[in-house]
Amino acid sequence: MAGSATGSSSRQLNLLTTAFSRMGAKLISLVQFCGGIALLTAQMFRELLYPPFYFRLTIQQIYYIGIQSFLLVAVTGLAVGTVMSLQFGYGLAKFGGTLYVPKVVALTVSREMGPVFTSLLVAGRIGSGMASEIASMKVTQQIDAIRALGTSPIKRIVIPRVLACLIALPVLTLFADYIALYGAMVVASHELNIKSEFFFAKVIETLQMADLLTGMAKTVVFAFFISLCACWKGLNTEGGTQGVGNSTTWVVVASSIFIMVADVFLTKLFIITVYNEG
């Protein structure tokens, strides 16, 4: 009996030790991530002020992030707008509020759906692409070769990607908003018997510049985190090809979580300071 009790206590102690070890490892990883992002941000801003400036690389990244994402953003925006128009239309029809569909859809798309969905798409496509590209350069020692040639990897790799993402993502968001509203207008015209002229007039009446600017401001925050997170993880990748895959997955998951959590705080901030609804 005493031996059985001793064995049970030993197993419980081992389980408790394992649990604390895992928690400690997670905490250490979180601290390393926050510290690494802070150091990379400081280094990027410091090197951003001094030449050389790689404008060509920045333009190439804008093309890759922005132009090549237009079709994906257009399809997503069109789907979001049509679905929201149908959902709000048939839902409000029960209360005789169909005529409020343009206002509700316009505010929801410009403030929330447009920025969040566009940023999630960019995190999945661009964030993973950046991470895999930089991680591949890291494991194949191309980063070390850049340093050996006297060039800063921060200037040549990180800064062009961060700047391009900060420029391209707000433009993609604005484009997605317009496409979503167009899709909502078409559905409202054919399914809800709301004339296109009336829909368009109500959208113009409802939307203010603050609604569009706050939505784009959200994407600036999201873009900065997505690009910087992808660059940091790529530069710190280890473990060969398996490490490249792990870094890619990690960036997509971390960016998606950040977008959803940050959106809550940014929305509350804008409600209090901009929308005058708090």
Secondary structure, 3 states (H helix, E strand, C coil): CHHHHHHHHHHHHHHHHHHHHHHHHHHHHHHHHHHHHHHHHHHHHHHHCCCCCCHHHHHHHHHHHCHHHHHHHHHHHHHHHHHHHHHHHHHHHCCCCHHHHHHHHHHHHHHHHHHHHHHHHHHHHHHHHHHHHHHHHHHCCHHHHHHHCCCCHHHHHHHHHHHHHHHHHHHHHHHHHHHHHHHHHHHHHHHCCCCHHHHHHHHHHHCCHHHHHHHHHHHHHHHHHHHHHHHHHHHCCCCHHHHHHHHHHHHHHHHHHHHHHHHHHHHHHHHHHCCCCC
